[in-house]
Amino acid sequence: MHPGVALLALRIIAGFCCLGLWQALSILASPEWVSPPLLVLQRMLRWLLDGTLWPHILMTIQEAFWGFALGIVLGVGLPFLLRRHPLASEVLGPLMVGGYGMPKLALAPIFILWFGVGMLSKVAVVFSIVFFLVFFNTTAGIQGVNPNLIKVARIMGAREDHIVRHVLWPSAVPYIFTGLKISVPYAIAGAVIGELISADRGIGYFIEYATNEFDTAGVFVGLIVLSLLIVIMNQVVKVVEAKLLSWRVEEREIIGM
């Protein structure tokens, strides 16, 4: 059997096992506490078809996307900039570590106070999460470059932009995508955290509303939608990574020849 087919079969089996466990829990704990999978699926399909869910889904996607995009731009760009200024890197190092370790849930209320209950405050929460993850992974990729490669490139007359493009960037890209894949669930979670605190739309708001209405099925619908968004975003990152790192596959094939 082809490895890809075998993997797909195992994933399907694992999915059915999870559904079976979910159904068993709904029977043991009663549907009021754990809604049955079929009821949740019916509710989700109905809300998707009548348009109830789409405004909330689109709002969460927008918040996660813009925060994710800003986090990538600054999280990737700043390490390359600080590499040219070692003193600034040493000065900012402890601040970056402190910012990374700060619980982002504690930042959400202050962002809402600063930027209001709209999309901007949720974007700020997502950015605060993604930026640090991408920053430290990019920094690790740059620092992992063999200094001798840079020296050889300079001896051969390479300018600084050539070194960045042909030496540092290829080394940092795998680290960057590691940070991006780690950031995807946190980006969605950051948007939801902000929505749970204060919002009028979004999956977090939807879950909070269902909770206040004691609608267990609605809560499960929101959780499943969030899981699907994370899986889809992660697959998009993997596809982009495969395109940008196709040269590594070709390189391995050439070495193996």
C-alpha positions in Angstrom: 0.0 0.0 0.0 1.2 3.5 -0.9 2.4 5.3 2.3 0.1 8.3 1.6 -2.9 6.0 1.3 -2.0 4.2 4.5 -1.6 7.5 6.3 -5.0 8.7 5.1 -6.6 5.4 6.2 -5.0 5.7 9.7 -6.2 9.3 10.0 -9.8 8.2 9.0 -9.7 5.4 11.6 -8.4 7.8 14.3 -11.2 10.3 13.3 -13.9 7.6 13.7 -12.4 6.5 17.1 -12.6 10.1 18.3 -16.2 10.3 17.1 -17.0 7.0 18.9 -15.5 8.3 22.1 -17.4 11.6 21.7 -20.7 9.7 21.2 -20.0 7.5 24.3 -19.3 10.6 26.4 -22.5 12.2 25.3 -24.4 9.1 26.4 -22.5 8.8 29.8 -22.7 12.6 30.6 -26.1 13.3 29.0 -26.6 15.5 25.9 -27.0 18.6 28.1 -23.3 18.5 29.0 -21.8 16.8 25.9 -23.8 17.2 22.7 -23.9 14.2 20.4 -21.7 14.5 17.2 -24.8 14.1 14.9 -26.6 17.0 16.6 -23.6 19.2 16.4 -23.1 18.4 12.7 -26.7 19.1 11.9 -26.6 22.4 13.8 -23.4 23.4 12.1 -24.7 22.6 8.6 -27.9 24.5 9.3 -26.0 27.6 10.5 -23.7 27.5 7.6 -26.5 27.2 5.1 -28.6 30.0 6.6 -25.6 32.3 6.9 -25.6 32.5 10.7 -22.0 31.4 11.1 -20.3 33.1 8.2 -20.0 36.7 9.7 -18.3 35.2 12.8 -16.0 33.0 10.7 -15.0 35.8 8.4 -14.3 38.2 11.3 -12.0 35.7 13.1 -10.2 35.0 9.8 -9.6 38.7 9.2 -8.3 39.3 12.7 -6.0 36.3 12.6 -4.8 37.1 9.1 -3.8 40.7 9.7 -2.2 39.9 13.0 -0.4 37.0 11.4 0.8 39.1 8.5 2.1 41.9 10.6 3.8 39.4 13.0 5.5 37.8 10.0 6.8 41.1 8.5 8.3 42.5 11.7 9.2 39.1 13.1 11.3 38.2 10.1 12.6 41.7 9.3 13.8 42.7 12.8 16.3 39.9 13.2 18.0 40.8 9.9 18.1 44.4 10.9 19.5 43.7 14.4 22.2 41.5 12.9 23.7 44.6 11.4 23.6 46.3 14.9 25.0 43.9 17.5 24.8 46.5 20.3 21.0 47.1 19.6 20.5 43.4 19.6 22.2 43.0 23.0 20.1 45.9 24.4 16.8 44.6 23.1 17.5 40.9 23.9 16.1 41.0 27.5 13.1 43.0 26.4 12.3 40.5 23.7 12.6 37.6 26.2 10.3 39.5 28.7 7.8 40.3 26.0 7.8 36.7 24.8 7.2 35.3 28.3 4.4 37.7 29.1 1.0 36.0 29.1 -0.9 37.3 26.1 -4.2 36.9 27.9 -3.0 39.7 30.2 -2.5 42.0 27.2 -5.9 41.5 25.7 -7.8 43.8 28.1 -5.3 46.7 27.6 -5.4 46.3 23.8 -9.2 46.5 24.0 -8.9 49.6 26.2 -6.4 51.2 23.7 -8.0 50.1 20.4 -11.6 49.5 21.3 -13.8 46.4 20.9 -13.4 46.2 17.1 -11.1 44.2 14.9 -8.0 46.3 15.7 -7.6 45.1 19.3 -7.8 41.4 18.2 -5.2 42.1 15.5 -2.9 43.5 18.2 -3.4 40.4 20.3 -2.6 38.1 17.4 0.4 40.2 16.4 1.8 40.1 20.0 1.8 36.3 19.8 3.0 35.7 16.3 5.7 38.3 16.3 7.7 36.8 19.2 7.4 33.2 17.8 8.6 34.2 14.4 11.3 36.6 15.7 13.0 34.0 17.8 12.8 31.3 15.2 14.2 33.7 12.5 17.0 34.8 14.9 17.9 31.1 15.5 18.1 30.5 11.7 20.4 33.5 11.2 22.7 32.6 14.2 22.9 29.1 12.9 24.7 30.1 9.7 28.3 29.0 9.7 30.4 32.2 10.0 32.9 30.7 7.5 30.3 30.9 4.8 29.9 34.6 5.4 33.7 35.1 5.4 34.1 33.2 2.2 31.3 35.2 0.5 32.9 38.5 1.5 36.3 37.3 0.3 34.7 36.6 -3.1 33.4 40.1 -3.2 29.7 39.6 -2.1 27.9 42.7 -1.0 25.8 42.7 2.2 22.6 42.3 0.3 24.0 39.3 -1.6 25.0 37.7 1.7 21.5 38.2 3.1 19.9 36.9 -0.1 22.1 33.9 -0.8 23.6 32.9 2.6 21.4 34.0 5.5 18.0 33.8 3.9 18.2 30.2 2.7 19.4 29.2 6.2 16.7 31.1 8.0 13.7 30.1 5.8 13.2 26.6 7.4 13.3 28.2 10.9 10.9 30.9 9.8 8.4 28.3 8.6 8.8 26.3 11.8 7.8 29.5 13.6 4.9 30.1 11.3 3.5 26.5 11.8 3.7 26.9 15.5 2.1 30.4 15.3 -1.0 29.3 13.3 -3.0 27.8 16.2 -1.9 30.6 18.5 -3.0 33.2 15.9 -6.5 31.8 15.9 -6.5 31.4 19.7 -5.3 35.1 20.1 -8.2 36.3 18.0 -10.7 34.2 20.0 -9.2 35.4 23.3 -9.9 39.0 22.4 -13.4 38.1 21.1 -14.2 36.2 24.4 -13.3 39.4 26.4 -15.2 41.9 24.3 -16.6 41.7 20.8 -19.8 41.8 18.8 -18.7 39.2 16.1 -16.3 36.4 15.7 -16.1 32.7 16.7 -15.1 33.6 20.3 -18.1 35.8 20.6 -20.3 33.0 19.1 -18.9 30.6 21.7 -19.5 33.0 24.5 -23.1 33.7 23.4 -23.8 30.0 23.2 -22.3 29.4 26.6 -24.5 32.2 28.1 -27.5 30.5 26.5 -26.5 27.1 27.9 -26.4 25.9 24.3 -23.8 23.1 24.5 -24.2 22.1 20.8 -23.5 25.7 19.8 -20.3 25.7 21.9 -19.2 22.5 20.2 -20.0 24.0 16.7 -17.7 27.0 17.5 -14.9 24.7 18.7 -15.1 22.5 15.6 -15.1 25.6 13.3 -12.0 26.8 15.1 -10.3 23.4 14.7 -11.1 23.4 11.0 -9.7 27.0 10.6 -6.4 25.9 12.3 -6.1 22.8 10.1 -6.8 24.8 6.9 -4.3 27.6 7.8 -1.7 25.1 8.7 -2.1 23.3 5.4 -1.7 26.7 3.5 1.6 27.4 5.4 2.8 23.9 4.5 2.0 24.4 0.8 3.8 27.7 0.7 6.8 26.1 2.6 6.9 23.3 0.1 7.0 25.8 -2.8 9.8 27.9 -1.2 11.9 25.0 -0.1 11.6 22.9 -3.2 15.3 23.5 -3.8 16.1 21.5 -0.7 14.3 18.5 -2.1 16.1 18.9 -5.4 19.4 19.2 -3.6 18.8 15.9 -1.7 17.9 14.2 -4.9 21.1 15.4 -6.6 23.2 14.3 -3.6 21.5 10.9 -3.6 22.3 10.3 -7.3 
